[in-house]
Amino acid sequence: MLVLFRHGMDDSSNIVLIGLSLSDLIYSCSETYTRIMYITARIDSFIANNLLSVYVAFFLYISTYGTSTSVWLVALISIERMIAVCFPFHVSRLMSPVRMRFMVVFVFTFVAIFYSPSFCMYYLDLVFNKKINRTVLTSFKRKEYIDNLWWLSIFLEYILPSFMNAVPMITILTCTFATIVNLIKANKNSAKISNSRAKRVKEMRSIKIALIICCSMAFSILIPTAFLDAYSSYGLNINTTMIIYAIDQLAVQTNATMNFFIYVALSSKFKSKVLKMFQCTK
């Protein structure tokens, strides 16, 4: 985010990449809290229980929010790159920096609106526990949630996961396939996309980055999550479920981490700015 913000990398694609970096940061920070909670459980169960209450009330859904915004932003990247390849003479008008900023803000906003029932589901309160003779921090479901348990359960278990996983997955795969097909056709006549060889190389590099991000998102988040949901519906034992969930978490964290290395590997401008920022080069 520092590189993209500080060095004038403000074209349409990089605006979405800034949003993607922010959503990955949100997920990584929430998962860091989870790791701290697990480590604390090995040392002090009382503190770990308090941290668990905070996790259930807030960080569980913040983590999911970060993942969902990442998925939708990658879907936006796939749409933008498809337009750049399929309609090269209209992409600057359809996907202007101003419009991309609006769409990025819109993604963060509408995902937050969809998750608002989850964010408001629990509240925290101090309760005296007679068994351990201590006051503990406990999460409780709000009365509004209990009174509307049926329709909220339907929304949170079926509607929300489908909209946050299935719809963007179909969008990413469809747009990526259309982009690849059109790239194959465009190779026969590169003048249709660009009259300048230097510009053509720059466009192809940008498209390559977008395709790799889209494919890594599909194979590290969307597909594993779909398998996790499918296996969970069969009512597996707790050990198998936890193993699958841990693998799914690892895949999502890997995806959130690898984008930086994708930019460095495929964008010479990004790489030079990183080296300059850390004073590795003049």
N, C-alpha and C positions, 0 to 999 in steps of 0.2 A: 504494500500500500504506500509506503514511503517513497519507493522508486517511482511508482505510477503518478503519485501526487506531485512530487517535487521537481520532476524533470520534463514537464510539458507533454507528457504522453496522454493527451486528452482527446484522442479520436474516439469514434463510436465503440470500437472493440474494447479499447482500454478502459472506457467508462464502465462497461459491464464487468471487466476483470477486477476493477476496484471493488465493485459490489460483491463479486464472488470471493475476493480476499476477505472482505468484512464478514461475510456469512461463514466462511471457513474459520475465521478467528473466533466468532461467537461459539461455534461448535467445539473448537479446540479448548477454549477457556472453560466451558461447561464440563467437558470430559476431564480436564485437569482437576476440577473440583471432585469429580467422581473418583479419580485415582487417589486423591488425598483422603477421601472418605474410606476407601478400601484399606489404605495403609494404616489409617488411624484405628480401624477396627481390630488390627493385629496388636495394637498397643493399649488402647483404652476404649472399651465397649460403650461406656457412658457417653463420651464425647462423640463416638461414631454414631450412636443412636440419634443424638441431637442433629448431627450433620445429615443423617438419613432423612429426618423430618423436613429439613430445608430442601434437600434434594427432591423429595417427593412433591413438595409444594411448588418449587420453582425450577430447579435446574434440569429436571427430567424433560420438561416441555421446552425449556430454552434450548437444550441440545437438539431436540426434534425440530424446533423452529429453525435453527442454523442449518440443519441438513436439508430441510424443505426449501428454504430460500436458495441454497446452493443448487439444488436440482432444477428449480424454476429458472434461475439465472443461466444455467447451462443450456436449458431449453431456449432461452432468449438468444444465447450465443449461436446455437445451431440454426435458429431462424434467420438471424442477421447474416451469417455466413452463406446460407442457402440463397438469400436474396442477392448477396454480393456476387455469387457465381452464376445464378440463373438470370438475374436482372441487373447486370453490372452498370448499365447506364442510368438506373433509377435508385441505386442503393444510397447514394449521397443525399438524395431528397427524402427517401422513405425512412432511412435510418440516420438522421442527422444527430449530432451530439446533444442538442437540446431534447430531442425526442427520446434518445437513449437514456438520458438522465431521468426524464419523467418516468420511463418504463421501469428503470431500476428501483426508483422510489416506490412506484406502484407495486412491484413485486414484494418488497419488504412490507408494505402496508397491508396488502390483501392477504398475505400469508399470516400476518399478525392478527388480522380480523378473524380468519378461519380458526386460529388457535386460541382466540380469546376465551372460549368456554373452558379450555384446558388450563389456561393461566389463572382463571378465577375459580377453579374447582375446589382448591384447598385453602385453608388459612391456618396460621400457626398460633399456638397458645401454650402457656406454661401450666403444667399439670403435676400435682404431687403424686408420685408413685409409691404406694405403701410397701411394695415388695422390696424395693431397694432403698426406701426411706430417703428419697431425693426428689427434687423438682426437676422435671424433664421437659424439653421442648417437644411438642407433639403436633402432628398435622391432622386436621379434621376436615371432612367434606362439608361444604357449605350447605345450608338448608335448601337453597334454591336448586342445588344439584340433586339432592335427595328427593325433592318434590317432583323433579322432572327427570328421574333416573332413566326411564325407558327410552325417550326420544334422544336424550343426550348420549346414552350408550350406543344407540344406532348410529348417531352422527360421528362419534369418536372412534367406533370400531369398524365401521364400514364406509361411510361417505368420505370422511376426512382422509383415511389412508389411500383410498382409491384416487381421490382428486390430487393428492400430494405425491403419488407414486405412479399410478397407471397413466394418467393424462400426460405428465411431462415425459415419461419414458417413451410413449408412443410418438410424441412430438420430436424428441431427440433422435430416435431411430429413423423416423420418416424423413426428417430434414437432413440428417447425415447421409442417408442412402441417396436422396435426391442430389445432394452436393457432390458426392463421389461420382455418380452417373454423369452429371453435367461436367465435372472436371475431366473425365475421360473423353467426352465429346469435345471439350474446349481445347484439349491438347492438340487436336488436329488442326485447329485454327485459332491460335492464341491471340490474333488481332481482334477477335470478337470481345475479348475481355480487356485488353490493354494494348495501346499502340507503342508503349515504351517498354523495352526489355527490363530496365531497372525497376520500373513500377510493377511489371509483371512478377518479377522475383519477390518483391516486397509483398504483393498480394498473396502469392502462393505460400510464403512463409506464414503470414497471418492466418490463412485458411488451414494450413497444416497444424498450427497451434490449436485452433478451434476444434478441428476434427479429433485430435488426440485428447483434448479435454473432454469432449462429448463422449468418446469411446471409453475413456477411463471412468467417467461418471456412470455410464451404463453398466460396465462390467464390475465396478467396485461398490456401487451403492444400489442401483435400481434392481439389478438381477438378483444379488444376494438377499436384498430385502424381500423381494417377491418369493424367493425360496423359503425364507424364514417365516413369512406369513403362511405359506402353503403347509410347511411342516407343523407349524403351531396349531393349525386347524385340525390336525390328526390327534391332538392330545398326547404328545410325547411326554416321557418322564422328565423330571426337573433337571437331571444331570445333562441329558441330551439337549434340552432346550437352552440351558445355560452355555453349553459349548457352542451351539449354533449362534447364540446371541453374542458371545465373545468374538467369534470369527467375524460376524457382521460388524461389530464395533471396530475391530481392527481394520476391516476393509474401508469403512467410512473415514477413519482417522488417517489411513494411508492416502486416500483420495484428497483429503483436506490439506495434507502436507506436500503432496507431490507437484501441485500446480506451480509452485515457485521454481522447482527444478525444471519443469517443462518450459517455463518462460526463459530461464537462463540458457537452456540447451538449444532452443529454437529461435530465440530473438537476440541477434547480435547487439541491438541497441539497448535492450534490457540488461544484457550481460555487462556491457561497458559501463552502464550507469551504476550497476551494483558494485563493480570493481572500483569505480571512482568514489562511490559513497563510503566504502570501507578503506579507501586510500591504498588500494592494491595497485593502482596505476595512476598516471598523471592525466 
